[in-house]
Amino acid sequence: MKTLKLLSAIGSIALILSGCAGKDGAPGATGPAGPAGVANISTTEYTVTPAQWTVVNAGVNYYTLLSVPAITNSNVDNIEVSFNFNNSSNWGLLPGSNYINVGDGFTVVYTNDEVEIDYFYSSSPAVTCYFNVTVIPPAAMKQHPNTNWHDLAQVKAIEDAQNMSKN
């Protein structure tokens, strides 16, 4: 009796699983490919020289604009901007203060295709500034739900893994 029940269960499972295959038992057709790069994090480095700052209010604030085509309506809230002024591996997140001079401050404004960096101090930066703009699509955030997106090392590790899988 146990053997009959076991054979009946195996037969039922086989019948159910065979209904999932194509007409001839082969797998079904592959669906269309999704859009390229939909979940890829992208980081672009920008170099801003002292001459590239525009005066808003002399002695108070200055700005520079960075063209970032990767920023769209769907990811404009998922942008991280980091900064350094000696082109080292030490990057600080913006907004921030006391990066170049004691009492200075940086803010960031994002729009489609553009990042505005505002600098508040008595003069514009007298050094070359380096900015990394990292665009994090919502799909990447869903794929990595436990990531601290403000931790540059975690974001870089995910971006590096994505770049390795492309090669």
Residue pairs with C-beta under 8 A, 6 or more apart in sequence:
18 25
21 27
21 28
22 28
38 137
38 139
39 137
39 139
39 140
39 143
39 162
40 137
40 140
40 162
41 134
41 135
41 136
41 137
41 140
41 155
41 158
41 159
41 162
42 70
42 134
42 135
42 159
43 132
43 133
43 134
43 135
43 156
43 159
44 68
44 70
44 132
44 133
45 130
45 131
45 132
46 66
46 130
46 131
46 132
46 133
47 128
47 129
47 130
48 64
48 66
48 117
48 125
48 128
48 129
48 130
48 131
49 128
50 124
50 125
50 126
50 127
50 128
52 64
53 62
53 63
53 64
53 119
53 124
53 125
54 62
54 63
54 64
55 62
55 124
56 62
56 63
56 118
59 122
59 123
60 120
60 122
61 118
61 119
61 120
61 121
62 118
62 119
62 121
62 124
62 125
63 116
63 117
63 118
63 119
64 116
64 117
64 119
65 114
65 115
65 116
65 117
66 114
66 115
66 116
66 117
66 131
66 133
67 113
67 114
68 113
68 114
68 115
68 133
68 135
69 113
70 135
71 79
71 110
71 111
71 112
71 113
71 114
71 115
71 135
72 112
73 112
74 137
74 138
75 135
75 136
75 137
75 138
76 110
76 111
76 112
78 135
78 136
78 137
78 138
78 141
78 149
79 108
79 110
79 115
79 133
79 134
79 135
79 136
80 93
80 133
80 134
80 136
80 149
80 150
80 152
80 155
81 93
81 94
81 108
81 115
81 117
81 131
81 132
81 133
81 134
82 91
82 92
82 93
82 94
82 131
82 132
82 134
82 152
83 91
83 92
83 93
83 94
83 96
83 99
83 106
83 129
83 130
83 131
83 132
84 90
84 91
84 92
84 129
84 130
85 99
85 100
85 125
85 127
85 128
85 129
85 130
86 127
87 128
87 130
91 132
91 152
92 99
93 150
93 152
94 106
94 107
94 108
94 117
94 131
95 105
95 106
95 107
95 108
96 105
96 106
97 103
97 104
97 105
97 106
98 104
99 106
100 121
100 125
100 127
100 129
101 121
103 121
104 119
104 120
104 121
105 119
105 120
105 121
106 117
106 118
106 119
106 120
107 117
107 118
107 120
108 115
108 116
108 117
108 118
109 115
109 116
109 118
110 116
115 131
115 133
117 131
119 125
134 155
134 159
136 149
136 155
140 158
140 162
141 147
141 149
144 158
147 154
147 155
147 158
148 154
149 155
